[in-house]
Amino acid sequence: MEGCKHKYEHLDTQYLYYSRTFGNPTYKRIDRFYCTECCDQKEVVKSECSCYQPDWFDSKNYRTIRD
């Protein structure tokens, strides 16, 4: 909304692991936030394609997506 001084609060975080038949897997973290003033929502996506798990990836709380 126009004129809102956004105050974003953390809503939730999703961790996704994209398993590939060939090549390195992709790790993705999606953080969702909402504004307590106008209920605007935004997402911050972090993604990395690597054979090694990134430090920011939660290996105990993720979903696997296969291609």
C-alpha positions in Angstrom: 0.0 0.0 0.0 1.1 3.5 -0.7 2.2 5.6 2.3 2.7 2.6 4.6 5.9 2.5 6.7 6.3 -1.3 6.4 7.0 -3.3 9.5 7.7 -6.8 8.3 7.4 -9.8 10.5 8.6 -13.3 9.7 5.7 -15.5 8.7 7.4 -18.8 7.7 10.4 -20.5 6.0 10.3 -23.3 3.4 13.4 -25.4 2.5 13.3 -27.3 -0.8 15.7 -29.8 -2.2 15.5 -30.3 -6.0 16.9 -33.8 -6.8 18.2 -34.2 -10.3 18.8 -37.3 -12.3 22.0 -35.8 -13.8 24.0 -32.9 -12.3 24.1 -31.2 -9.0 21.0 -30.8 -6.8 19.5 -27.3 -6.1 18.9 -26.1 -2.6 16.3 -23.4 -2.1 15.1 -21.4 1.0 12.0 -19.3 0.8 11.4 -16.8 3.6 7.9 -15.2 3.7 7.2 -11.9 5.6 4.1 -9.8 6.1 3.6 -6.2 7.0 1.8 -5.7 10.4 0.5 -2.3 9.1 -1.1 -3.1 5.7 -0.8 -7.0 5.5 1.5 -6.7 2.4 3.5 -9.9 1.9 6.9 -10.4 0.4 9.2 -13.4 -0.3 12.9 -13.6 -0.1 14.3 -16.6 -2.1 17.8 -17.9 -1.7 18.9 -20.7 -4.1 22.1 -22.6 -4.8 23.1 -25.4 -7.2 25.8 -27.4 -5.6 26.9 -30.9 -4.7 27.5 -29.7 -1.2 24.7 -28.6 1.2 24.9 -24.8 1.9 25.2 -23.6 5.5 21.8 -21.9 5.4 19.9 -25.0 4.4 18.0 -26.9 7.2 18.6 -30.6 6.6 16.1 -31.6 9.2 13.2 -29.7 7.8 12.9 -29.8 4.0 10.8 -31.2 1.1 12.3 -33.1 -1.8 11.2 -32.3 -5.4 12.4 -34.8 -8.1 12.6 -34.0 -11.7 
